[in-house]
């Protein structure tokens, strides 16, 4: 099943920004490209930040702001000693740019420019917002899991739609706790025939799900999802999400691969719709492709 182009997220979410503090080291690094080198002068420390325009702290004291222009340096005369250099530049309410290092400064030697390269870090407000978002994701996942009622026979009932789903993919077996074995692969025609002949727990009437029903099983742990394009393809998960994109508490040991739906393509008889559970994407594949199957039946 083909993957469509990237499209905007449906659900806004702050990016989880890595906290990267540059390790302390005594080795000098070159100045930023494009800037004039200052005259070396014993006892004077020259500092540049990438990007510029950052507040500069030396041993916790705010000494001013580094130049905005590329290659600009901040100069300060210091006695010999070891200093903690830190630069901060706000991005927004939830994140900032930070660089930090320990520098050993000689009093009687000319030194090259010390460069602090700034990396993203969450502010206190950003940490709070991230914690709140994680709590929301956990509550959302619990609510979705509770929506499926365990029938104690390898099936679950969706309490919202009434549909009864096989917990295991075709070819796997339910051992009372999880799905064992490898999922079988079918062409679309083979999958349709298999569903029509399938019986489980004394029930017939099993079928391939429609593309909407099948895609309804996708779960994006990130809380983010792409939109669909004009042809109906898309809907995949976005951001940092777990794979497979399905509730594993409900459908354990499910392969993160393509599954067939019962929906043929509207224009091309050689294609049919399915869902890629590696990313939660709905697309159409060639009916001769070999993909997996999860069966469903209507209530009653």
Secondary structure, 3 states (H helix, E strand, C coil): CCCCCCCCECCCCCCCCCCCCCCCCCCCCCCCCCCCCCCCCCCEEEEEEECCCCEEEECCEEEEECCCCCCCCEEEECCCEEEEEEEEEECCCCEEEEEEEEEEECCCCCCCCEEEECEEEECHHHHHHHHHHHHHHHHHHHHHHHCEEECCCCEEEECCCCCEEECCCCCCEECCCCEECCCCCECHHHHHHHHHHCCECCECCCEECCHHHHHCCECCCCCCEECECCCCCECCECCCCCCCCECCCCCCCCCCCEEEEEEECCCCCCEEEEEECCCCEEEEEECCCCEECCEEECCC
